[in-house]
Amino acid sequence: MTTFAKKEEMSRTMKSYIDFCQVSATWKETACVSDQIVGFLFGRVDCELGVICRLRTLFGHGAVYLKLLLGLYGHVSHRLKIIRCALADDKNIAANSPDADGEVTFFVVDSAFRGRGIGKALMNRFLQHAKSKGARRITVYTTDPGCNWGFYERYGFKLHASFHDNFTSFARKEEVKALIFAIDI
Ligand SMILES: CC(C)(COP(=O)(O)OP(=O)(O)OC[C@H]1O[C@@H](n2cnc3c(N)ncnc32)[C@H](O)[C@@H]1OP(=O)(O)O)[C@@H](O)C(=O)NCCC(=O)NCCS
């Protein structure tokens, strides 16, 4: 049960979220099985962010909020409230994150292909890349309920902080916790 009028509104909001995650990513990888895309991992390694990339991220995030506000993703109810929640969450994430050299920004495997080692392979490749660039600690922001954070614990990430998640609590109409995990690599 969500506060969105239609299921389609949730997928439009999700599209804006994916755009938001893409903008700051320095690593984007897809997993394919027989030419079918079955998973994505977007990540950011901070030492790869030059001045231009940081500016692109700043303006890119602003552009996503603006597109959402102007209805360019399609009609989404409560747009102002969504943006307010997202900005409050950004602030909380910044305040509750440990010092780190990068972040997993978006990570998903098609439900029909889960449990086959695809997620682990995507994560291994990103962390190997981050390590090769000199990164020592990577974080990830996730939620409970709503995300499979058990994967991170199993993988070796440690829970660093937990706090109220404004956006997902609003969307799901239930209390949702934000979780910040970190792994030393
Ligand atoms: C998280 C996700 C990407 C994992 O992808 P996956 O391809 O199913 O994961 P894998 O098959 O590679 O699993 C790797 C290991 O993690 C374990 N694992 C996965 N989920 C687990 C859980 N909830 N609790 C404990 N272990 C878990 C697997 O059993 C496997 O263990 P093994 O190494 O002993 O075999 C997938 O579950 C997903 O897309 N979930 C929905 C989106 C999401 O929650 N994304 C991440 C949070 S933002």
The ligand as an SDF file (V2000), in Angstrom:
LIG
                    3D

 48 50  0  0  0  0  0  0  0  0999 V2000
   20.5690   -7.8360   -3.2500 C   0  0  0  0  0  0  0  0  0  0  0  0
   20.5170   -8.5710   -4.5820 C   0  0  0  0  0  0  0  0  0  0  0  0
   21.0760   -7.6530   -5.6810 C   0  0  0  0  0  0  0  0  0  0  0  0
   21.4090   -9.8370   -4.4670 C   0  0  0  0  0  0  0  0  0  0  0  0
   21.5140  -10.4340   -5.7570 O   0  0  0  0  0  0  0  0  0  0  0  0
   21.6110  -12.0300   -5.9580 P   0  0  0  0  0  0  0  0  0  0  0  0
   22.0790  -12.2560   -7.3440 O   0  0  0  0  0  0  0  0  0  0  0  0
   20.3340  -12.6630   -5.5660 O   0  0  0  0  0  0  0  0  0  0  0  0
   22.7230  -12.4200   -4.8870 O   0  0  0  0  0  0  0  0  0  0  0  0
   23.7020  -13.6880   -4.9470 P   0  0  0  0  0  0  0  0  0  0  0  0
   22.9610  -14.8530   -5.5460 O   0  0  0  0  0  0  0  0  0  0  0  0
   24.9690  -13.2870   -5.6190 O   0  0  0  0  0  0  0  0  0  0  0  0
   23.9720  -13.9620   -3.4090 O   0  0  0  0  0  0  0  0  0  0  0  0
   25.2960  -13.8780   -2.8500 C   0  0  0  0  0  0  0  0  0  0  0  0
   25.2660  -14.4560   -1.4540 C   0  0  0  0  0  0  0  0  0  0  0  0
   24.4310  -13.6360   -0.6090 O   0  0  0  0  0  0  0  0  0  0  0  0
   23.5190  -14.4640    0.0770 C   0  0  0  0  0  0  0  0  0  0  0  0
   22.3190  -13.6840    0.3650 N   0  0  0  0  0  0  0  0  0  0  0  0
   21.5270  -13.0320   -0.5100 C   0  0  0  0  0  0  0  0  0  0  0  0
   20.5130  -12.4540    0.1700 N   0  0  0  0  0  0  0  0  0  0  0  0
   20.7050  -12.7550    1.4850 C   0  0  0  0  0  0  0  0  0  0  0  0
   19.9930  -12.4470    2.6830 C   0  0  0  0  0  0  0  0  0  0  0  0
   18.8740  -11.7220    2.6820 N   0  0  0  0  0  0  0  0  0  0  0  0
   20.4840  -12.8940    3.8410 N   0  0  0  0  0  0  0  0  0  0  0  0
   21.6110  -13.6530    3.8910 C   0  0  0  0  0  0  0  0  0  0  0  0
   22.3220  -13.9800    2.7820 N   0  0  0  0  0  0  0  0  0  0  0  0
   21.8590  -13.5330    1.6090 C   0  0  0  0  0  0  0  0  0  0  0  0
   23.2780  -15.6190   -0.8820 C   0  0  0  0  0  0  0  0  0  0  0  0
   22.7350  -16.7280   -0.2210 O   0  0  0  0  0  0  0  0  0  0  0  0
   24.6790  -15.8750   -1.3790 C   0  0  0  0  0  0  0  0  0  0  0  0
   25.3810  -16.5810   -0.3960 O   0  0  0  0  0  0  0  0  0  0  0  0
   26.6110  -17.5680   -0.7580 P   0  0  0  0  0  0  0  0  0  0  0  0
   27.7490  -16.6640   -1.1950 O   0  0  0  0  0  0  0  0  0  0  0  0
   26.8870  -18.3110    0.4880 O   0  0  0  0  0  0  0  0  0  0  0  0
   26.1280  -18.4520   -1.8730 O   0  0  0  0  0  0  0  0  0  0  0  0
   19.0810   -9.0420   -4.9390 C   0  0  0  0  0  0  0  0  0  0  0  0
   18.5580   -9.7490   -3.8500 O   0  0  0  0  0  0  0  0  0  0  0  0
   18.1320   -7.8840   -5.2860 C   0  0  0  0  0  0  0  0  0  0  0  0
   18.1540   -7.3530   -6.3960 O   0  0  0  0  0  0  0  0  0  0  0  0
   17.2640   -7.4760   -4.3400 N   0  0  0  0  0  0  0  0  0  0  0  0
   16.2880   -6.3900   -4.5840 C   0  0  0  0  0  0  0  0  0  0  0  0
   16.9720   -5.0410   -4.6600 C   0  0  0  0  0  0  0  0  0  0  0  0
   17.8160   -4.7830   -3.4420 C   0  0  0  0  0  0  0  0  0  0  0  0
   17.4170   -5.0780   -2.3360 O   0  0  0  0  0  0  0  0  0  0  0  0
   19.0280   -4.2300   -3.7110 N   0  0  0  0  0  0  0  0  0  0  0  0
   20.0250   -4.0120   -2.6940 C   0  0  0  0  0  0  0  0  0  0  0  0
   19.6560   -3.0370   -1.6560 C   0  0  0  0  0  0  0  0  0  0  0  0
   19.6050   -1.3680   -2.1890 S   0  0  0  0  0  0  0  0  0  0  0  0
  1  2  1  0
  2  3  1  0
  2  4  1  0
  2 36  1  0
  4  5  1  0
  5  6  1  0
  6  7  2  0
  6  8  1  0
  6  9  1  0
  9 10  1  0
 10 11  2  0
 10 12  1  0
 10 13  1  0
 13 14  1  0
 14 15  1  0
 15 16  1  0
 15 30  1  0
 16 17  1  0
 17 18  1  0
 17 28  1  0
 18 19  1  0
 18 27  1  0
 19 20  2  0
 20 21  1  0
 21 22  1  0
 21 27  2  0
 22 23  1  0
 22 24  2  0
 24 25  1  0
 25 26  2  0
 26 27  1  0
 28 29  1  0
 28 30  1  0
 30 31  1  0
 31 32  1  0
 32 33  2  0
 32 34  1  0
 32 35  1  0
 36 37  1  0
 36 38  1  0
 38 39  2  0
 38 40  1  0
 40 41  1  0
 41 42  1  0
 42 43  1  0
 43 44  2  0
 43 45  1  0
 45 46  1  0
 46 47  1  0
 47 48  1  0
M  END
$$$$
